[in-house]
């Protein structure tokens, strides 16, 4: 199993390429959980809210909530995504398989975020 523990340090477009390069392998992602960061002030963030907050970070990194990471992994081509237990504010997800596809609810917020970040 490949462990990716610094996905949050990569801009979103670089993370998408990295994830796509591992489709077909078993991957474990360990990253900061955006939902945990917001837990005291907000309900669980939506995909749109996740992209909006990361927009404010301006190319420094991208912090995921589970819904956004799951959708991104499926869009990269993984077919199975499983959230692993964690109680310390860490998001741990395992992905495997091939043949996944982009969920319709990811397309618009991702396109707007990438457009605003001037990513082509």
FENHUPE-V634901 format. One record per residue. RES is the residue in one small letter. PHI is phi in whole degrees, 0 to 359 (NA if undefined). Layout:
RES|PHI  RES|PHI
This chain:
x|NA  x|270  x|252  x|247  x|245  x|226  x|302  x|292  x|273  x|258  x|302  x|305  x|295  x|292  x|296  x|299  x|294  x|298  x|298  x|298  x|288  x|250  x|300  x|98  x|255  x|273  x|233  x|244  x|250  x|238  x|210  x|295  x|264  x|303  x|299  x|293  x|297  x|264  x|309  x|281  x|248  x|225  x|290  x|308  x|292  x|279  x|300  x|297  x|294  x|299  x|293  x|297  x|296  x|293  x|301  x|294  x|282  x|49  x|70  x|287  x|192  x|221  x|257  x|259  x|258  x|300  x|300  x|289  x|294  x|300  x|297  x|294  x|295  x|297  x|295  x|291  x|124  x|290  x|256  x|232  x|229  x|230  x|276  x|262  x|295  x|200  x|236  x|241  x|83  x|260  x|262  x|240  x|225  x|247  x|226  x|202  x|84  x|228  x|95  x|293  x|213  x|290  x|295  x|299  x|284  x|268  x|305  x|292  x|296  x|293  x|298  x|295  x|297  x|295  x|298  x|292  x|272  x|58  x|263  x|244
